């Protein structure tokens, strides 16, 4: 047990000292002030896949229309059972009545495929129906893409942290995502790492078509990172960063909702591998329980020093994300509990997969298929 506790300590300091600094929040994009010269918004078509989004889409569309009057917005109504399409039409946006997804297609990707067929502009903005763009956010996206010759620019939208369960788990969700997909590596053309956040992706339309984007990934659950990988590995430059200029107005009322959100794709991240799941369990147990508990496991001076170093490393790596979300660094004390909850969510994802269910979203179930 002490051996694995020291492995946990080494892993924490490996994260701290790794040159790509996955825990940093330095990769970020700030909305442009109104006084800044505006790019040609007529070069952008916004595609919004929407299924039963009557409660969220008004805020999303109002924020988009405030960016620029020349912006073309297309809402693809993905077989909604509420007033999503009616609300979108009332806002003067183009609405495509989506058809039933073909076999093995995810609903979102099929909706985007239909929207792409109606897109003729240089850029396409893929935006979730619950994402609000702050004034100047789209201008910042466009200028960043053009200035740095980027085919894909993605923002990790700021998620709500109003309720206790959100304050406990949401910053950690961003933290774990950045550990899995270090932004500095994803933004390095020489690295094979690729990442995007599906809520807000600005991408060159030509790049989408050149990699046959949505059809080639039609059954994937982690479609955002898969899309980024296809585009980056085709020779295009991509970029992902944090931003307060894009934020989700879909909150999580309880632990169950966050649990399902994570469990939907957690086992997919491990390629549905039992071996990787067991390795992940061992690593997280070493890092989140054994290393922080070294002072209890043994009482000599070496263990006490290792215990101090473990908590120091956890504080160092988690504090930047907490500050980005305007949370106290004291929340780092909850990391052992947070890590345990996320590990249990991952096991939930595995059990669902073994039952033959890959995911469930908006009353649709995605079963295990040969596509996996």
C-alpha positions in Angstrom: 0.0 0.0 0.0 2.8 2.4 0.8 4.4 1.5 -2.5 1.3 2.6 -4.4 1.0 5.7 -2.3 4.5 6.8 -3.4 3.5 6.1 -7.0 0.6 8.4 -6.5 2.9 11.1 -5.2 5.2 10.7 -8.3 2.2 10.9 -10.6 1.1 14.2 -9.0 4.5 15.7 -9.4 4.8 14.3 -12.9 1.7 16.4 -13.7 3.2 19.5 -12.0 6.5 19.2 -13.8 5.5 18.0 -17.3 6.5 20.7 -19.8 3.1 20.9 -21.4 1.5 22.1 -18.1 -1.9 20.4 -18.6 -3.2 22.1 -15.5 -2.5 25.6 -16.7 -5.2 28.0 -17.9 -2.9 30.0 -20.1 -4.7 28.8 -23.3 -7.6 31.2 -23.2 -9.5 33.6 -25.5 -11.0 36.9 -24.4 -13.9 38.5 -26.3 -13.0 41.6 -28.2 -14.3 45.0 -27.1 -16.9 46.7 -29.3 -14.3 49.3 -30.3 -12.1 46.7 -32.0 -12.3 46.4 -35.8 -14.9 43.7 -36.6 -14.1 40.9 -39.1 -16.5 40.0 -41.9 -19.3 38.1 -40.2 -20.8 37.3 -43.6 -18.1 34.6 -43.9 -19.7 32.6 -41.1 -22.7 30.2 -41.0 -23.8 29.1 -37.6 -25.1 25.5 -37.3 -27.2 24.7 -34.2 -28.3 21.1 -33.8 -31.3 21.3 -31.5 -33.5 18.5 -30.0 -36.1 19.6 -27.4 -34.2 22.8 -26.6 -37.2 25.2 -26.2 -36.0 26.2 -22.7 -32.5 27.2 -23.9 -32.5 28.2 -27.5 -34.0 31.7 -27.1 -31.0 32.9 -25.0 -28.6 31.3 -27.5 -30.2 33.0 -30.5 -30.4 36.4 -28.8 -26.7 36.3 -28.0 -25.8 35.2 -31.6 -27.9 37.9 -33.2 -26.3 40.5 -30.9 -22.9 39.6 -32.5 -23.8 40.9 -35.9 -26.9 41.4 -38.1 -25.2 39.8 -41.1 -24.7 36.5 -39.4 -26.4 33.5 -41.0 -27.9 31.1 -38.4 -29.3 27.7 -39.2 -31.1 25.7 -36.6 -31.4 22.0 -37.5 -34.5 20.7 -35.6 -33.5 17.2 -34.7 -37.0 15.6 -34.4 -38.0 17.9 -31.4 -41.1 17.1 -29.5 -41.5 20.7 -28.1 -41.5 24.2 -29.6 -37.9 24.4 -30.5 -38.5 24.9 -34.2 -41.3 27.4 -33.7 -39.1 29.5 -31.3 -36.2 29.5 -33.8 -38.5 30.7 -36.6 -39.8 33.4 -34.5 -36.3 34.7 -34.2 -36.0 34.9 -37.9 -33.5 32.1 -38.3 -33.4 29.4 -40.9 -34.8 26.2 -39.6 -34.1 22.8 -41.2 -36.5 20.0 -40.3 -34.2 17.2 -39.6 -35.0 13.7 -40.6 -34.5 10.5 -38.5 -30.8 9.6 -38.2 -29.7 6.7 -40.3 -28.6 3.5 -38.6 -25.4 4.0 -36.5 -25.5 7.8 -36.8 -25.7 10.0 -33.6 -28.5 12.5 -33.7 -26.2 15.5 -33.4 -23.9 14.5 -36.1 -26.7 13.7 -38.5 -28.2 17.1 -37.8 -24.9 18.8 -38.5 -24.5 16.8 -41.7 -27.9 18.2 -42.9 -26.9 21.7 -41.9 -23.5 21.4 -43.7 -25.3 20.8 -47.0 -26.8 24.2 -46.7 -23.6 26.0 -45.8 -21.6 28.0 -48.4 -19.6 30.3 -46.3 -15.8 30.1 -45.6 -16.4 29.3 -41.9 -18.9 27.2 -40.0 -19.6 27.7 -36.4 -20.8 24.6 -34.6 -22.7 25.8 -31.6 -24.8 23.8 -29.1 -28.3 25.1 -28.3 -27.4 25.9 -24.7 -24.3 28.0 -25.3 -24.3 31.7 -25.0 -21.6 33.8 -26.7 -20.7 37.1 -24.9 -20.5 40.2 -27.0 -17.3 40.1 -29.1 -16.8 36.4 -28.7 -17.4 35.5 -32.3 -15.2 38.4 -33.4 -12.4 37.0 -31.2 -12.8 33.5 -32.7 -12.6 34.8 -36.2 -9.6 37.0 -35.7 -7.8 34.3 -33.8 -8.4 31.9 -36.6 -7.3 34.2 -39.4 -4.3 35.6 -37.5 -2.9 32.2 -36.7 -4.0 30.4 -39.9 -6.2 28.0 -37.9 -8.7 25.7 -39.6 -10.4 24.9 -36.3 -10.8 27.0 -33.2 -12.7 25.7 -30.2 -13.7 27.2 -26.9 -14.3 25.2 -23.8 -17.5 26.9 -22.6 -17.7 28.0 -19.0 -20.1 25.7 -17.2 -22.5 26.9 -14.4 -21.3 26.6 -10.8 -24.2 28.0 -8.9 -25.4 24.9 -7.0 -23.2 23.0 -4.5 -22.9 19.9 -6.7 -21.8 22.1 -9.6 -19.2 23.9 -7.5 -17.9 20.5 -6.3 -17.7 18.7 -9.7 -17.7 21.1 -12.6 -14.2 22.7 -12.2 -12.9 19.2 -11.8 -14.6 18.1 -15.0 -12.6 20.8 -16.9 -9.4 19.9 -14.9 -9.7 16.2 -15.9 -10.5 17.0 -19.5 -7.3 19.1 -19.7 -5.3 16.2 -18.2 -6.6 13.9 -20.9 -6.1 16.4 -23.7 -3.4 18.9 -22.7 -4.3 22.1 -24.6 -0.6 23.1 -25.3 -0.1 19.7 -27.0 -3.4 19.9 -28.8 -2.5 23.4 -30.1 1.0 22.2 -31.3 1.0 21.2 -34.9 3.9 18.8 -34.3 1.9 16.9 -31.6 -0.6 14.0 -32.4 -2.8 15.2 -29.6 -6.0 16.8 -30.8 -8.9 18.2 -28.9 -12.1 20.3 -29.3 -15.0 21.2 -27.1 -18.2 20.4 -29.0 -20.3 23.3 -27.6 -18.4 25.9 -29.6 -16.2 25.1 -32.7 -15.4 27.5 -35.5 -14.0 25.6 -38.4 -13.2 26.2 -42.1 -16.0 24.7 -44.2 -13.5 23.5 -46.7 -11.7 21.6 -44.0 -14.9 19.9 -42.9 -15.7 18.8 -46.4 -12.1 17.7 -47.2 -12.1 15.2 -44.3 -15.8 14.2 -44.9 -16.2 15.3 -41.4 -19.5 14.2 -40.0 -20.0 11.1 -42.2 -16.5 9.8 -41.3 -17.2 10.0 -37.6 -21.0 9.4 -37.7 -21.2 7.0 -34.8 -18.7 8.4 -32.4 -19.7 9.6 -29.0 -16.7 11.8 -28.3 -17.4 13.5 -31.6 -15.7 16.9 -30.8 -12.2 15.5 -30.2 -12.6 13.0 -33.0 -13.4 15.8 -35.4 -10.4 17.8 -34.2 -8.2 14.7 -34.7 -9.5 14.2 -38.3 -8.8 17.8 -39.2 -5.5 18.1 -37.5 -4.2 14.8 -38.8 -5.2 16.0 -42.3 -2.5 18.7 -42.0 -4.7 21.6 -40.7 -3.9 23.7 -37.6 -6.2 23.5 -34.7 -6.6 25.4 -31.4 -8.6 24.9 -28.2 -8.8 27.2 -25.2 -10.9 28.3 -22.2 -13.0 31.4 -22.3 -15.6 33.3 -20.3 -16.9 34.5 -23.6 -18.7 31.2 -24.2 -20.8 29.8 -21.4 -23.5 27.2 -20.9 -26.8 28.2 -19.5 -27.9 24.6 -18.9 -27.3 23.9 -15.2 -27.2 20.6 -13.3 -29.8 20.4 -10.6 -28.4 17.4 -8.9 -25.6 14.8 -8.8 -27.5 12.4 -10.9 -27.5 14.7 -13.9 -23.7 15.3 -13.7 -23.2 11.5 -13.2 -25.1 10.7 -16.4 -23.2 13.4 -18.3 -19.8 11.9 -17.4 -20.9 8.3 -17.6 -22.2 8.8 -21.2 -18.6 8.8 -22.5 -16.2 7.9 -19.7 -15.7 4.2 -20.7 -15.4 5.4 -24.3 -12.3 7.4 -23.3 -10.8 4.1 -22.2 -11.6 2.4 -25.6 -14.0 0.1 -23.8 -11.0 -1.8 -22.3 -11.3 -3.6 -19.0 -7.5 -3.5 -18.7 -7.4 0.3 -19.0 -10.3 0.6 -16.6 -8.4 -1.4 -14.0 -5.2 0.6 -14.6 -7.3 3.8 -14.3 -8.7 2.5 -11.0 -5.3 1.7 -9.6 -3.9 5.1 -10.7 -6.8 7.1 -9.3 -6.8 5.1 -6.0 -3.0 5.8 -5.7 -3.4 9.5 -6.4 -6.6 10.4 -4.8 -6.6 8.2 -1.7 -3.3 6.6 -0.9 -0.9 9.5 -1.6 -3.1 12.1 0.4 -3.3 9.6 3.3 0.4 8.8 3.7 0.5 10.5 7.1 -2.1 7.9 8.3 -0.6 4.9 6.5 2.8 5.4 8.2 4.1 7.9 10.6 7.8 8.2 9.9 9.3 11.5 8.7 9.6 10.3 5.1 5.9 9.5 4.9 5.1 12.9 6.5 7.1 14.7 3.9 5.6 12.7 1.1 2.1 13.5 2.5 2.9 17.2 2.5 4.3 17.0 -1.1 1.1 15.2 -2.3 -1.2 17.8 -1.0 1.1 20.6 -2.3 1.0 19.1 -5.8 -2.8 18.7 -5.7 -3.1 22.4 -4.7 -0.7 23.5 -7.4 -2.5 21.7 -10.3 -6.1 22.3 -9.2 -5.9 26.0 -8.2 -5.7 27.5 -11.7 -9.0 25.9 -12.7 -10.6 26.9 -9.4 -9.5 30.5 -9.9 -10.8 30.4 -13.5 -14.1 29.5 -12.1 -13.7 32.1 -9.3 -13.7 29.4 -6.6 -11.6 29.3 -3.4 -8.3 27.2 -3.6 -9.6 25.5 -0.5 -11.8 23.4 -2.8 -8.6 21.5 -3.5 -9.2 19.7 -0.2 -12.1 17.9 -1.8 -10.1 16.3 -4.6 -10.0 12.8 -3.0 -13.8 12.9 -2.8 -14.1 14.3 -6.4 -11.7 11.7 -7.8 -13.7 8.9 -6.1 -17.0 10.2 -7.6 -15.5 10.4 -11.1 -14.0 6.9 -10.8 -17.5 5.6 -9.8 -19.0 7.4 -12.8 -16.4 5.7 -15.0 -17.4 2.3 -13.6 -21.0 3.2 -14.2 -20.2 3.9 -17.8 -18.5 0.5 -18.1 -21.4 -1.4 -16.6 -23.8 0.3 -19.0 -21.5 -0.7 -21.9 -21.4 -4.3 -20.8 -25.2 -4.3 -20.7 -25.1 -3.3 -24.4 -25.8 0.4 -23.9 -23.2 2.9 -25.1 -25.1 6.1 -24.2 -28.5 7.7 -23.7 -29.3 11.2 -24.7 -32.6 13.0 -25.2 -34.7 9.8 -25.2 -32.3 8.1 -27.7 -30.3 5.1 -26.8 -27.1 4.3 -28.6 -26.3 0.6 -28.4 -23.0 -1.2 -28.9 -22.3 -1.6 -32.6 -19.6 -2.8 -34.9 -18.7 0.9 -35.3 -17.0 0.8 -31.9 
